[in-house]
Amino acid sequence: MVKGTAELQRPVPLYMQVVRQLRAQIASGELAQGERLPSQREIMQHWRVSMQTASKVIGALKAEGLAIAAVGRDTIVAPGAAARIAAASAGTAHADAEPPAAPGLDVQATAAMTTVPSEMAEVLGIPAGRRALRREETRLDGGQAVSVTTTWFPPAVATKAPRLADSQPIPSGILAYVAEATGNRVARALEEHAAMPADAEITKSLGVPPGSPVLVTRTRHYNATGQLIAYSKTTAISGSWHSHTFTITGN
């Protein structure tokens, strides 16, 4: 029997609202491991959505590791699905452009639509000279800047997540907010690190002497279909610690 509220509200994508309801049933044990999930046709009838939307619901549950194909044409709740949801709720199943600020740290944010440099336009997959949302967050410890993160968003993401353009911190984290607003969840991240001397821009933003050692981290965040969600570059001064928590699935 299909359960869940049949009335869906905008502007949250319809398929994500259905995913949330099914995810909640899995988390509560109402849909147990190995139990059959609603079929595409049942989703269409109960939530009054299109075939494409119903297909996206099933695809999203599989991408999150919450559903697997069974013998025949059924889709069932995957082993360990409830545990994965619990881990995600605890903040251990996703990585953000920057982790939440530790006690004692303050975050200052600025955001604006800016003409994209040619090398960044290629990363974002848009023509050179176009404008895109650039967000910058500076972390301060006792009034001293310890890191600065610059994040660029493709126009398709920024238009569906308006709070990214606010010049103030987002408590839940950038990528958690994007997931809620657009349905785009990070499925893969490519992270690069390099120790470098501070250039003029970093000297100004972090207040360190020119040539001081800094750690630069560049991260590309992709969804399950390989589309870029965000590109971030974090520069941290020597002696500042930054932590990320990762959950390894499939073991």
Secondary structure by P-SEA (a helix, b strand, c coil): cccccccccccccaaaaaaaaaaaaaaacccccccccccaaaaaaaccccaaaaaaaaaaaaaacccccccccccccccaaaaaaaaaaaccccccccccccccbbbbbbbbbccccaaaaaaacccccbbbbbbbbbbbccccccbbbbbbbcaaaaaacccccccccccccaaaaaaaaccccccbbbbbbbbbcccaaaaaaaccccccbbbbbbbbbbcccccccbbbbbbbcccbbbbbbbbbccc
